[in-house]
Amino acid sequence: MIRIVLTSLLTLLGLLCASLPASAQVNLLPEVRAGISARGIDGGGNLLDPNRIADANVELLFAPPGINLLNLTGEIRPHIGATMNFRGQDSYGYAGLSWTFSAPAMPVFVEASLGGVARTSLISAPANDPSRNFGCAIGLRAAGSIGINLPAGMALITTLEHLPDFGTCGTPARANTNLGVRLGFRF
């Protein structure tokens, strides 16, 4: 389901960009990121264990015209992303806003993101499983990143994300904290 939504959004974005006149010089999709992450790092254990790396992530960051007209420090960009698990756990899609601050005269930046998340457990969990609960499969995503700008418009980014459920499944509050590394491509 997430794959269908992401493919549809990419197709729509491509059609939108193709329909813009060449003189407009609008770059709606200035950055794409992709990478891997370790799930559940807050549970202890060996963080460098290769068995913990179970997720692949792709994220699109947009730059709609006029969003940064307030001249705030940094850059505010909407984002949409998907994390696919290849070890049998739920995958999820997310969307929200990212605020990026680049250090002056250095190739380093920090980023904070906040938004919503929808997990595949809403559809794939057994009929009476609490994960099918609307409040459990739909939730909040908060993330922080540190990155280094590389040559040719690329960046190496480390991201820590937190996905709390606030006990909305009728169970004690749980959260999933993941740590990942991604490569960003700016256009």
Order of alpha helices (4+ residues) and beta strands (2+ residues): alpha-beta-beta-beta-beta-beta-alpha-alpha-beta-beta-beta
